[in-house]
């Protein structure tokens, strides 16, 4: 049978819940799908997936997204597509958490979330370990998260 994450057990890292609903093993490596719930005003640092195309399908709540200098908002029923190699980030806006599906092709990046949760890593204290895992998962951090005022920040 599948491992516990593939069966739907969730992991939590920095207040975000990740539940892998399709892992790379179950898709022959073609894709991974993660059901994610992020709290208000949360979001990752700017980053680039060197290997994966990524699609966000917003189920509830709202995000502000930033992609290579362009920005917009997405709410329930909206999808944001991020091609591999494209610098991007997002931030949950409003008072509600955002639930979204993260669809990654090819699969395997969901292992990054698992490693972060299992290690209980904190930012910025554990950046060396976080960046080592990111490198293994073909992820490169490029700058800060979006600020509540929409500012992009000035680099990593």
C-alpha positions, 0 to 999 in steps of 0.5 A: 500500500502507499505511504502515509502521505499518499494516503492523505495524512497531512504535515504542517510547516510554518503554519501551513498544512500540506496533504499530498493527494497524488504523489510522483510514485502514483503517477509514474513520476508525471505529477504531484498534487498537494492540498494546501491550507495557508493562514492569512498573511502567509506566503513563501519567499520569492523562488524558482522551480527549475524542474517543475511547472506549477499550477495553483487552483484556489478553492477558498480564500484569496491570494495576491500573486507575484510572477516576474514583476507582474501581480494579481489576485486569485480567489475561489475557482481561479487558477494561476499557472507558473511555468518552470524557471519563472520567479514567483511568490504569493501571499494570502490576503484577507481574514480567511485562510486560503485552501488551494491545490498545488499541481506540479509536473513532473512530480516529486517536489511534495517531498520538500514539504515533507522534509521541512515538516519533519525537520521542523525548520524555521526561517531564517534560523535554519536556512542552511538546511532549508536551502540544502533540501531546496537544492535537492528538489530543484528549488532556488530562493530569489528574494523575500516574501510579499509584504502586507503592503504589496512590496516586493522587497529588495532581494534575498 
